[in-house]
Amino acid sequence: MLDVTQIQEILPHRYPFLLVDRITDMEKGQSITGFKNISISEPAFMGHFPGHPIYPGVLILEGMAQAGGVLALKSNDLTTEELQNKVIYFMSIDKAKFRSPVKPGDKLVYKIDILKLKGTLIVLDGKAYVDDKLVAQAELKAMVVDK
């Protein structure tokens, strides 16, 4: 549905911190599904951990938030010009759980549902899967602000 070039038109993030490769499904105001292919060439693997590469949980949460950011910004029906002047700030992360390690070669699928969308405030239920197995989840609260 959205490739990485289209995602970059919505989000300000860039390599090495753009953590969504593609959006595969989106229902504005409701939910979004996207993914990141986890490669051994990820910069985080240089130090997390040498000889035992595990994708950091904080990056899984950030990827969920970025997918949720695409949903929030697209749900507000902003023009391309308006999108370029917006950014999303994390306000809180609650109920975060990491259930299984994510490793190089995995396809990390983000499934995000809106729990609350009121003006510039958004509360998201985020889940991350590898091979249909839940690997992480969290409730994310964020706010859309002007740059």
DSSP file (Angstrom, degrees, kcal/mol; ACC not computed):
  #  RESIDUE AA STRUCTURE BP1 BP2  ACC     N-H-->O    O-->H-N    N-H-->O    O-->H-N    TCO  KAPPA ALPHA  PHI   PSI    X-CA   Y-CA   Z-CA
    1    1 A M              0   0    0      0, 0.0     2,-0.4     0, 0.0    23,-0.2   0.000 360.0 360.0 360.0 -48.3    0.0    0.0    0.0
    2    2 A L  B     -A   23   0A   0     21,-2.3    21,-2.6     4,-0.0     2,-0.1  -0.993 360.0-155.6-129.4 127.3    2.9    2.4    0.9
    3    3 A D     >  -     0   0    0     -2,-0.4     4,-2.3    19,-0.2     3,-0.2  -0.349  40.5 -90.2 -90.1-179.8    6.5    1.8    0.0
    4    4 A V  H  > S+     0   0    0     17,-0.3     4,-2.0     1,-0.2     5,-0.1   0.835 126.1  54.2 -63.4 -33.3    9.5    3.2    1.8
    5    5 A T  H  > S+     0   0    0      2,-0.2     4,-0.7     1,-0.2    -1,-0.2   0.911 110.7  46.0 -66.1 -41.4    9.6    6.3   -0.5
    6    6 A Q  H >> S+     0   0    0      1,-0.2     3,-0.6     2,-0.2     4,-0.5   0.866 109.7  54.7 -68.3 -36.0    6.0    7.1    0.2
    7    7 A I  H >X S+     0   0    0     -4,-2.3     4,-3.0     1,-0.2     3,-1.4   0.894 103.6  56.3 -62.1 -39.3    6.6    6.5    3.9
    8    8 A Q  H 3< S+     0   0    0     -4,-2.0    -1,-0.2     1,-0.3    -2,-0.2   0.700  99.2  60.1 -68.5 -18.3    9.4    9.1    3.8
    9    9 A E  H << S+     0   0    0     -4,-0.7    -1,-0.3    -3,-0.6    -2,-0.2   0.688 115.9  34.3 -76.9 -18.3    6.9   11.6    2.4
   10   10 A I  H << S+     0   0    0     -3,-1.4    -2,-0.2    -4,-0.5    76,-0.1   0.839 117.1  49.6-101.6 -47.7    4.9   11.2    5.6
   11   11 A L     <  -     0   0    0     -4,-3.0    -1,-0.1     2,-0.1    76,-0.1  -0.699  66.3-144.1 -97.4 146.8    7.5   10.6    8.3
   12   12 A P        +     0   0    0      0, 0.0    -1,-0.1     0, 0.0    -4,-0.1   0.614  66.2 113.9 -80.5 -11.4   10.6   12.8    8.9
   13   13 A H        +     0   0    0      4,-0.1     2,-0.3     3,-0.0    -2,-0.1  -0.253  42.2 179.3 -65.2 145.8   12.7    9.8    9.9
   14   14 A R    >   -     0   0    0      1,-0.0     3,-3.1     5,-0.0     4,-0.1  -0.893  35.0 -26.5-138.0 167.8   15.6    8.6    7.7
   15   15 A Y  T 3  S+     0   0    0      1,-0.4     4,-0.1    -2,-0.3    -1,-0.0  -0.295 123.9  22.0 -52.1 136.2   18.3    5.9    7.7
   16   16 A P  T 3  S+     0   0    0      0, 0.0    -1,-0.4     0, 0.0    -3,-0.0  -0.916 133.1  41.6 -95.1  19.5   19.4    4.6   10.1
   17   17 A F  S <  S+     0   0    0     -3,-3.1     2,-0.8     2,-0.0    -2,-0.3   0.342  79.6 102.9-113.1   8.5   16.3    5.5   12.1
   18   18 A L        +     0   0    0      1,-0.1    45,-0.1    -5,-0.1   -10,-0.0  -0.836  47.0 178.7 -86.0 114.0   13.4    4.9    9.6
   19   19 A L        +     0   0    0     -2,-0.8     2,-0.4    43,-0.1    -1,-0.1   0.068  50.8  78.3-113.6  23.1   12.2    1.6   11.0
   20   20 A V        -     0   0    0      1,-0.1    16,-0.2    46,-0.1     3,-0.1  -0.985  47.3-178.9-130.6 121.5    9.2    0.8    8.7
   21   21 A D        -     0   0    0     14,-2.6   -17,-0.3    -2,-0.4     2,-0.3   0.809  68.9  -1.5 -87.2 -32.9   10.0   -0.6    5.3
   22   22 A R  E     - B   0  35A   0     13,-1.5    13,-2.4   -19,-0.1     2,-0.5  -0.991  53.4-137.4-159.1 147.1    6.4   -0.9    4.0
   23   23 A I  E     +AB   2  34A   0    -21,-2.6   -21,-2.3    -2,-0.3    11,-0.3  -0.956  21.9 177.8-105.3 124.5    2.8   -0.3    4.9
   24   24 A T  E     +     0   0A   0      9,-2.4     2,-0.3    -2,-0.5    10,-0.2   0.667  64.8  12.6-102.6 -20.4    0.6   -3.3    3.7
   25   25 A D  E     + B   0  33A   0      8,-1.7     8,-2.9   -23,-0.1     2,-0.3  -0.975  60.0 174.9-157.6 140.6   -2.8   -2.3    5.0
   26   26 A M  E     - B   0  32A   0     -2,-0.3     2,-0.5     6,-0.2     6,-0.2  -0.957  15.2-171.8-153.0 132.9   -4.4    0.8    6.5
   27   27 A E  E >>  - B   0  31A   0      4,-2.8     3,-2.6    -2,-0.3     4,-1.7  -0.940  39.2-121.9-120.3 104.5   -7.9    1.8    7.6
   28   28 A K  T 34 S+     0   0    0     -2,-0.5    44,-0.1     1,-0.3    43,-0.1  -0.119  94.2  10.7 -50.9 135.4   -7.8    5.5    8.4
   29   29 A G  T 34 S+     0   0    0     42,-0.4    -1,-0.3     1,-0.1    43,-0.1   0.441 132.2  53.3  77.3  -0.6   -8.8    6.3   11.9
   30   30 A Q  T <4 S-     0   0    0     -3,-2.6    84,-3.2     1,-0.3     2,-0.3   0.664 104.5 -23.7-127.3 -66.1   -8.7    2.6   12.8
   31   31 A S  E  <  -BC  27 113A   0     -4,-1.7    -4,-2.8    82,-0.2    -1,-0.3  -0.959  37.9-157.2-156.2 164.9   -5.6    0.5   12.2
   32   32 A I  E     -BC  26 112A   0     80,-2.3    80,-2.8    -2,-0.3     2,-0.4  -0.991   3.9-160.7-149.1 147.4   -2.4    0.0   10.2
   33   33 A T  E     +BC  25 111A   0     -8,-2.9    -9,-2.4    -2,-0.3    -8,-1.7  -0.999  26.0 145.9-130.1 132.9   -0.2   -3.0    9.3
   34   34 A G  E     -BC  23 110A   0     76,-2.2    76,-3.2    -2,-0.4     2,-0.3  -0.901  25.1-142.3-150.9 178.6    3.4   -2.6    8.2
   35   35 A F  E     -BC  22 109A   0    -13,-2.4   -14,-2.6    -2,-0.3   -13,-1.5  -0.978   9.1-152.3-149.0 163.1    6.7   -4.4    8.4
   36   36 A K  E     - C   0 108A   0     72,-2.2    72,-2.8    -2,-0.3     2,-0.6  -0.996  21.8-136.6-132.4 128.3   10.5   -4.1    8.7
   37   37 A N  E     - C   0 107A   0     -2,-0.4     2,-0.7    70,-0.2    70,-0.2  -0.765  22.0-139.3 -82.9 123.2   12.9   -6.7    7.4
   38   38 A I        -     0   0    0     68,-3.0    67,-3.6    -2,-0.6     2,-0.3  -0.758  25.5-174.5 -91.4 114.4   15.5   -7.2   10.0
   39   39 A S    >   -     0   0    0     -2,-0.7     3,-1.9    65,-0.2    67,-0.0  -0.769  37.7-122.9-109.1 151.7   19.0   -7.5    8.4
   40   40 A I  T 3  S+     0   0    0     -2,-0.3    -1,-0.1     1,-0.3     5,-0.1   0.704 110.0  70.1 -62.5 -17.9   22.3   -8.4    9.9
   41   41 A S  T 3   +     0   0    0      4,-0.0    -1,-0.3     3,-0.0     5,-0.1   0.440  67.8 125.1 -81.8   2.0   23.5   -5.1    8.5
   42   42 A E    X   -     0   0    0     -3,-1.9     3,-1.4     1,-0.1     4,-0.3  -0.402  67.8-130.1 -58.9 133.5   21.3   -3.1   11.0
   43   43 A P  G >  S+     0   0    0      0, 0.0     3,-1.5     0, 0.0     4,-0.4   0.824 102.9  66.2 -56.9 -32.3   23.7   -0.7   12.8
   44   44 A A  G >> S+     0   0    0      1,-0.3     3,-1.3     2,-0.2     4,-1.2   0.796  88.4  67.3 -61.2 -28.3   22.3   -1.8   16.2
   45   45 A F  G <4 S+     0   0    0     -3,-1.4    -1,-0.3     1,-0.3     7,-0.2   0.674  81.3  75.8 -71.4 -14.9   23.8   -5.3   15.8
   46   46 A M  G <4 S+     0   0    0     -3,-1.5    -1,-0.3    -4,-0.3    -2,-0.2   0.842 119.4  12.2 -62.0 -30.3   27.4   -4.0   16.0
   47   47 A G  T <4 S+     0   0    0     -3,-1.3     2,-0.3    -4,-0.4    -2,-0.2   0.416 107.7  89.0-125.9   0.9   26.9   -3.7   19.7
   48   48 A H  S  < S-     0   0    0     -4,-1.2     6,-1.5     1,-0.3    -1,-0.2  -0.679 119.0 -29.8-133.8  78.9   23.7   -5.6   20.5
   49   49 A F    >   -     0   0    0      4,-0.4     3,-2.5    -2,-0.3    -1,-0.3   0.668  65.2-140.6-124.4 140.9   25.2   -8.1   20.9
   50   50 A P  T 3  S+     0   0    0      0, 0.0    -4,-0.1     0, 0.0    -1,-0.1  -0.313  98.8   5.9 -56.2 127.3   28.4   -9.2   19.2
   51   51 A G  T 3  S+     0   0    0     -3,-0.1    -3,-0.0    -2,-0.0     0, 0.0   0.309 133.2  57.9  82.3  -9.6   28.2  -12.8   18.3
   52   52 A H  S <  S-     0   0    0     -3,-2.5     2,-0.3    -7,-0.2    -1,-0.0  -0.509  78.5-161.4-149.1  70.8   24.6  -13.0   19.5
   53   53 A P        +     0   0    0      0, 0.0     2,-0.4     0, 0.0    -4,-0.4  -0.415  15.8 170.1 -70.3 121.1   22.6  -10.5   17.5
   54   54 A I        -     0   0    0     -6,-1.5    49,-0.2    -2,-0.3    -2,-0.1  -0.999  36.4-121.7-127.4 128.0   19.2   -9.5   19.0
   55   55 A Y        -     0   0    0     47,-3.3    47,-0.4    -2,-0.4     5,-0.1  -0.555  41.8-106.6 -70.1 126.3   17.2   -6.6   17.6
   56   56 A P    >>  -     0   0    0      0, 0.0     4,-1.4     0, 0.0     3,-0.8  -0.243  14.6-135.6 -62.3 136.9   16.7   -4.1   20.5
   57   57 A G  H 3> S+     0   0    0      1,-0.3     4,-2.4     2,-0.2     5,-0.2   0.843 104.6  59.9 -57.7 -36.7   13.3   -3.9   22.1
   58   58 A V  H 3> S+     0   0    0      1,-0.2     4,-2.1     2,-0.2    -1,-0.3   0.838 104.0  50.8 -64.2 -30.5   13.4   -0.1   22.1
   59   59 A L  H <> S+     0   0    0     -3,-0.8     4,-2.4     2,-0.2    -1,-0.2   0.827 106.8  53.8 -75.5 -31.1   13.7   -0.2   18.3
   60   60 A I  H  X S+     0   0    0     -4,-1.4     4,-2.2     2,-0.2    -2,-0.2   0.937 110.8  47.0 -63.4 -45.3   10.7   -2.5   18.0
   61   61 A L  H  X S+     0   0    0     -4,-2.4     4,-2.4     1,-0.2    -2,-0.2   0.905 111.6  50.7 -62.2 -41.6    8.7    0.0   20.1
   62   62 A E  H  X S+     0   0    0     -4,-2.1     4,-2.5     2,-0.2    -1,-0.2   0.894 108.7  51.7 -64.1 -39.8   10.0    2.9   17.9
   63   63 A G  H  X S+     0   0    0     -4,-2.4     4,-2.4     2,-0.2    -1,-0.2   0.903 109.5  49.9 -63.0 -40.8    9.0    1.0   14.7
   64   64 A M  H  X S+     0   0    0     -4,-2.2     4,-2.7     1,-0.2    -2,-0.2   0.931 111.4  49.3 -60.0 -45.1    5.5    0.5   16.2
   65   65 A A  H  X S+     0   0    0     -4,-2.4     4,-2.3     1,-0.2    -2,-0.2   0.883 109.4  51.4 -64.1 -39.0    5.4    4.2   16.9
   66   66 A Q  H  X S+     0   0    0     -4,-2.5     4,-2.1     2,-0.2    -1,-0.2   0.920 110.8  47.5 -65.9 -42.5    6.5    5.1   13.4
   67   67 A A  H  X S+     0   0    0     -4,-2.4     4,-2.0     1,-0.2    -2,-0.2   0.927 113.4  49.3 -61.5 -43.1    3.8    2.9   11.9
   68   68 A G  H  X S+     0   0    0     -4,-2.7     4,-2.8     1,-0.2    -2,-0.2   0.842 106.9  56.6 -63.3 -33.5    1.3    4.5   14.3
   69   69 A G  H  X S+     0   0    0     -4,-2.3     4,-2.7     2,-0.2     5,-0.3   0.899 104.7  50.8 -64.2 -41.9    2.6    7.9   13.2
   70   70 A V  H  X S+     0   0    0     -4,-2.1     4,-2.6     2,-0.2     5,-0.2   0.939 112.8  47.5 -58.6 -46.5    1.8    7.1    9.6
   71   71 A L  H  X S+     0   0    0     -4,-2.0     4,-2.3     2,-0.2   -42,-0.4   0.924 112.8  48.1 -61.3 -46.4   -1.7    6.2   10.7
   72   72 A A  H  X S+     0   0    0     -4,-2.8     4,-1.0     2,-0.2    -2,-0.2   0.935 115.2  44.0 -61.7 -47.5   -2.2    9.3   12.8
   73   73 A L  H  <>S+     0   0    0     -4,-2.7     5,-1.0     1,-0.2     3,-0.3   0.891 116.6  45.7 -68.3 -39.3   -0.9   11.6   10.1
   74   74 A K  H ><5S+     0   0    0     -4,-2.6     3,-1.3    -5,-0.3    -1,-0.2   0.811 107.3  59.4 -72.5 -29.0   -2.9    9.9    7.3
   75   75 A S  H 3<5S+     0   0    0     -4,-2.3    -1,-0.2     1,-0.3    -2,-0.2   0.744  99.4  57.8 -71.0 -22.3   -6.0    9.8    9.5
   76   76 A N  T 3<5S-     0   0    0     -4,-1.0    -1,-0.3    -3,-0.3    -2,-0.2   0.393 105.5-130.3 -87.7   3.9   -6.0   13.6    9.8
   77   77 A D  T < 5 +     0   0    0     -3,-1.3     2,-0.2     1,-0.2    -3,-0.1   0.884  41.6 175.8  49.1  47.9   -6.2   14.0    6.0
   78   78 A L      < -     0   0    0     -5,-1.0    -1,-0.2     1,-0.1     2,-0.0  -0.547  30.2-115.3 -81.1 147.9   -3.3   16.4    5.9
   79   79 A T     >  -     0   0    0     -2,-0.2     4,-2.6     1,-0.1     5,-0.2  -0.309  31.9-103.8 -72.7 166.4   -2.0   17.6    2.6
   80   80 A T  H  > S+     0   0    0      1,-0.2     4,-1.5     2,-0.2    -1,-0.1   0.895 125.0  50.5 -58.2 -40.6    1.6   16.7    1.5
   81   81 A E  H  4 S+     0   0    0      1,-0.2     4,-0.4     2,-0.2    -1,-0.2   0.908 110.6  47.9 -65.0 -42.7    2.7   20.3    2.4
   82   82 A E  H >4 S+     0   0    0      1,-0.2     3,-1.3     2,-0.2    -2,-0.2   0.881 107.0  57.8 -65.0 -38.2    1.0   20.1    5.8
   83   83 A L  H >< S+     0   0    0     -4,-2.6     3,-1.7     1,-0.3    -1,-0.2   0.870  98.8  59.6 -58.9 -37.8    2.6   16.6    6.5
   84   84 A Q  T 3< S+     0   0    0     -4,-1.5    -1,-0.3     1,-0.3    -2,-0.2   0.649 105.1  49.9 -68.9 -13.5    6.1   18.2    5.9
   85   85 A N  T <  S+     0   0    0     -3,-1.3    62,-2.5    -4,-0.4     2,-0.3   0.277  99.9  81.9-106.0   9.6    5.5   20.5    8.9
   86   86 A K  E <   +D  146   0A   0     -3,-1.7     2,-0.3    60,-0.2    60,-0.2  -0.845  47.5 175.2-117.0 152.0    4.3   17.9   11.4
   87   87 A V  E     -D  145   0A   0     58,-2.4    58,-3.1    -2,-0.3     2,-0.5  -0.970  26.0-125.5-146.1 157.4    6.1   15.5   13.6
   88   88 A I  E     -D  144   0A   0     -2,-0.3     2,-0.5    56,-0.2    56,-0.2  -0.922  18.6-158.0-112.2 129.4    4.9   13.0   16.2
   89   89 A Y  E     -D  143   0A   0     54,-2.7    54,-2.2    -2,-0.5     2,-0.2  -0.886  19.4-123.9-105.3 132.9    6.2   13.1   19.8
   90   90 A F  E     +D  142   0A   0     -2,-0.5    52,-0.3    52,-0.2     3,-0.1  -0.502  28.3 176.3 -63.8 137.8    6.1   10.1   22.1
   91   91 A M  E     -     0   0A   0     50,-3.3     2,-0.3     1,-0.4    51,-0.2   0.680  62.1 -12.7-111.4 -39.3    4.3   10.9   25.4
   92   92 A S  E     -D  141   0A   0     49,-1.7    49,-2.7     2,-0.0     2,-0.4  -0.993  44.2-150.4-160.4 156.7    4.2    7.5   27.1
   93   93 A I  E     +D  140   0A   0     -2,-0.3     2,-0.3    47,-0.2    47,-0.2  -0.993  28.8 177.1-127.7 121.3    4.8    3.8   26.6
   94   94 A D  E     +D  139   0A   0     45,-3.1    45,-3.2    -2,-0.4    -2,-0.0  -0.886  55.3  12.8-125.4 156.6    2.7    1.6   28.8
   95   95 A K  E    S+     0   0A   0     -2,-0.3     2,-0.2    43,-0.2    -1,-0.2   0.784  75.8 176.6  55.6  33.1    2.3   -2.2   29.3
   96   96 A A  E     +     0   0A   0     -3,-0.2     2,-0.4    42,-0.1    42,-0.2  -0.511   2.4 176.7 -72.4 133.2    5.3   -3.0   27.1
   97   97 A K  E     -D  137   0A   0     40,-2.6    40,-2.1    -2,-0.2     2,-0.6  -1.000  21.2-157.5-138.4 137.4    6.1   -6.7   26.9
   98   98 A F  E     +D  136   0A   0     -2,-0.4    38,-0.3    38,-0.2    37,-0.1  -0.967  16.4 172.6-115.5 116.4    8.8   -8.5   25.0
   99   99 A R        +     0   0    0     36,-2.7    37,-0.2    -2,-0.6    -1,-0.1   0.697  62.0   8.7-101.3 -23.4    7.9  -12.1   24.4
  100  100 A S  S    S-     0   0    0     35,-1.3    -1,-0.3    33,-0.1     2,-0.0  -0.977  80.3 -99.2-159.3 142.8   10.5  -13.5   22.1
  101  101 A P        -     0   0    0      0, 0.0     2,-0.5     0, 0.0    35,-0.0  -0.337  28.6-139.6 -67.9 147.5   13.8  -12.2   20.6
  102  102 A V        -     0   0    0    -47,-0.4   -47,-3.3    33,-0.1     3,-0.0  -0.926  27.3-174.5-107.4 131.3   13.9  -10.8   17.1
  103  103 A K    >   -     0   0    0     -2,-0.5     3,-2.1   -49,-0.2   -65,-0.2  -0.766  35.1 -71.6-126.3 164.6   16.9  -11.8   15.1
  104  104 A P  T 3  S+     0   0    0      0, 0.0   -65,-0.2     0, 0.0    -1,-0.1  -0.283 118.5  34.2 -54.3 139.1   18.5  -11.1   11.7
  105  105 A G  T 3  S+     0   0    0    -67,-3.6     2,-0.2     1,-0.4   -66,-0.1   0.206  90.5 124.4  97.2 -14.3   16.5  -12.6    8.9
  106  106 A D    <   -     0   0    0     -3,-2.1   -68,-3.0   -68,-0.2     2,-0.7  -0.482  58.4-138.4 -78.7 149.1   13.2  -12.0   10.6
  107  107 A K  E     -C   37   0A   0    -70,-0.2     2,-0.7    -2,-0.2    24,-0.5  -0.945  20.5-152.2-103.5 110.5   10.3  -10.0    9.1
  108  108 A L  E     -C   36   0A   0    -72,-2.8   -72,-2.2    -2,-0.7     2,-0.5  -0.762   9.7-160.8 -90.5 112.2    9.0   -7.9   11.9
  109  109 A V  E     -CE  35 129A   0     20,-3.1    20,-2.7    -2,-0.7     2,-0.5  -0.836   1.7-154.5-100.9 124.8    5.3   -7.2   11.3
  110  110 A Y  E     -CE  34 128A   0    -76,-3.2   -76,-2.2    -2,-0.5     2,-0.5  -0.846  10.0-175.0 -98.1 129.6    3.7   -4.2   13.1
  111  111 A K  E     -CE  33 127A   0     16,-2.9    16,-1.8    -2,-0.5     2,-0.4  -0.973  11.5-178.6-124.2 114.8   -0.1   -4.3   13.7
  112  112 A I  E     -CE  32 126A   0    -80,-2.8   -80,-2.3    -2,-0.5     2,-0.4  -0.944   9.2-171.2-121.9 131.4   -1.3   -1.1   15.3
  113  113 A D  E     -CE  31 125A   0     12,-2.3    12,-3.1    -2,-0.4     2,-0.5  -0.950  26.2-121.2-119.3 141.9   -4.9   -0.2   16.3
  114  114 A I  E     + E   0 124A   0    -84,-3.2    10,-0.2    -2,-0.4     3,-0.1  -0.705  26.9 176.7 -80.9 125.3   -6.1    3.2   17.5
  115  115 A L  E    S+     0   0A   0      8,-3.1     2,-0.3    -2,-0.5     9,-0.2   0.770  75.3   4.5 -91.2 -35.1   -7.6    3.1   21.0
  116  116 A K  E     - E   0 123A   0      7,-1.7     7,-2.9     2,-0.0     2,-0.4  -0.970  56.6-180.0-153.5 133.6   -8.2    6.9   21.1
  117  117 A L  E     + E   0 122A   0     -2,-0.3     2,-0.4     5,-0.2     5,-0.2  -0.905  16.8 158.9-136.5 106.5   -7.8    9.7   18.5
  118  118 A K  E >   - E   0 121A   0      3,-2.3     3,-2.2    -2,-0.4     2,-0.3  -0.920  65.0 -57.3-135.0 107.0   -8.8   13.1   19.8
  119  119 A G  T 3  S-     0   0    0     -2,-0.4    25,-0.0     1,-0.3     0, 0.0  -0.438 122.1 -14.0  60.8-121.0   -7.4   16.1   18.0
  120  120 A T  T 3  S+     0   0    0     -2,-0.3    24,-2.6    -3,-0.1     2,-0.4   0.476 119.0  94.0 -92.5  -2.5   -3.6   15.9   18.0
  121  121 A L  E <   -EF 118 143A   0     -3,-2.2    -3,-2.3    22,-0.2     2,-0.4  -0.742  50.9-179.6 -93.3 135.8   -3.5   13.1   20.7
  122  122 A I  E     -EF 117 142A   0     20,-2.5    20,-2.7    -2,-0.4     2,-0.5  -0.999  13.7-164.5-136.6 135.3   -3.4    9.5   19.7
  123  123 A V  E     -EF 116 141A   0     -7,-2.9    -8,-3.1    -2,-0.4    -7,-1.7  -0.982  19.2-167.2-117.9 127.9   -3.4    6.3   21.9
  124  124 A L  E     -EF 114 140A   0     16,-3.4    16,-2.3    -2,-0.5     2,-0.7  -0.885  25.0-145.3-121.2 143.8   -2.3    3.2   20.1
  125  125 A D  E     -EF 113 139A   0    -12,-3.1   -12,-2.3    -2,-0.4     2,-0.4  -0.941  33.0-166.7-100.5 110.6   -2.4   -0.6   20.8
  126  126 A G  E     +EF 112 138A   0     12,-3.1    12,-2.2    -2,-0.7     2,-0.4  -0.839  14.1 175.2-107.5 136.3    0.8   -1.8   19.2
  127  127 A K  E     -EF 111 137A   0    -16,-1.8   -16,-2.9    -2,-0.4     2,-0.4  -0.990  12.0-158.7-134.4 145.7    1.7   -5.4   18.5
  128  128 A A  E     -EF 110 136A   0      8,-2.8     7,-3.2    -2,-0.4     8,-1.5  -0.984  12.8-172.4-126.9 137.3    4.7   -6.9   16.7
  129  129 A Y  E     -EF 109 134A   0    -20,-2.7   -20,-3.1    -2,-0.4     2,-0.4  -0.919  18.8-164.0-128.9 150.0    4.9  -10.3   15.2
  130  130 A V  E >  S- F   0 133A   0      3,-2.1     3,-1.9    -2,-0.3   -22,-0.1  -0.987  89.3 -12.4-128.2 124.5    7.4  -12.6   13.5
  131  131 A D  T 3  S-     0   0    0    -24,-0.5     3,-0.1    -2,-0.4    -1,-0.1   0.904 129.4 -56.4  50.6  46.6    5.9  -15.5   11.6
  132  132 A D  T 3  S+     0   0    0      1,-0.2     2,-0.5   -23,-0.0    -1,-0.3   0.565 112.1 124.2  63.9  11.0    2.5  -14.8   13.1
  133  133 A K  E <   - F   0 130A   0     -3,-1.9    -3,-2.1   -33,-0.0     2,-0.3  -0.899  68.4-119.3-103.2 126.9    4.0  -15.2   16.6
  134  134 A L  E     + F   0 129A   0     -2,-0.5    -5,-0.3    -5,-0.2     3,-0.1  -0.477  39.5 166.7 -64.4 121.1    3.5  -12.2   19.0
  135  135 A V  E     +     0   0A   0     -7,-3.2   -36,-2.7     1,-0.4   -35,-1.3   0.659  61.9   3.6-109.6 -23.8    7.0  -11.0   19.9
  136  136 A A  E     -DF  98 128A   0     -8,-1.5    -8,-2.8   -38,-0.3    -1,-0.4  -0.990  56.9-179.7-159.3 154.5    6.3   -7.6   21.5
  137  137 A Q  E     +DF  97 127A   0    -40,-2.1   -40,-2.6    -2,-0.3     2,-0.3  -0.989   8.4 158.5-154.2 155.3    3.4   -5.4   22.5
  138  138 A A  E     - F   0 126A   0    -12,-2.2   -12,-3.1    -2,-0.3     2,-0.6  -0.970  38.8-116.8-168.7 159.2    2.8   -2.0   24.1
  139  139 A E  E     -DF  94 125A   0    -45,-3.2   -45,-3.1    -2,-0.3     2,-0.4  -0.948  37.7-164.2-103.9 123.2    0.3    0.8   24.5
  140  140 A L  E     -DF  93 124A   0    -16,-2.3   -16,-3.4    -2,-0.6     2,-0.4  -0.893  11.0-165.2-115.1 135.5    1.7    4.0   23.0
  141  141 A K  E     +DF  92 123A   0    -49,-2.7   -50,-3.3    -2,-0.4   -49,-1.7  -0.975  20.4 162.3-119.5 134.0    0.6    7.6   23.5
  142  142 A A  E     -DF  90 122A   0    -20,-2.7   -20,-2.5    -2,-0.4     2,-0.4  -0.923  26.4-141.0-145.4 168.2    1.7   10.3   21.1
  143  143 A M  E     -DF  89 121A   0    -54,-2.2   -54,-2.7    -2,-0.3     2,-0.5  -0.999  16.1-132.2-137.1 135.2    0.9   13.8   20.0
  144  144 A V  E     +D   88   0A   0    -24,-2.6     2,-0.3    -2,-0.4   -56,-0.2  -0.755  38.0 172.7 -84.6 125.0    1.1   15.4   16.5
  145  145 A V  E     -D   87   0A   0    -58,-3.1   -58,-2.4    -2,-0.5     2,-0.2  -0.884  36.3 -98.6-131.2 161.9    2.9   18.7   16.7
  146  146 A D  E      D   86   0A   0     -2,-0.3   -60,-0.2   -60,-0.2   -61,-0.0  -0.563 360.0 360.0 -75.2 144.4    4.2   21.4   14.4
  147  147 A K              0   0    0    -62,-2.5    -1,-0.1    -2,-0.2   -61,-0.1   0.495 360.0 360.0 -66.6 360.0    7.9   21.2   13.6
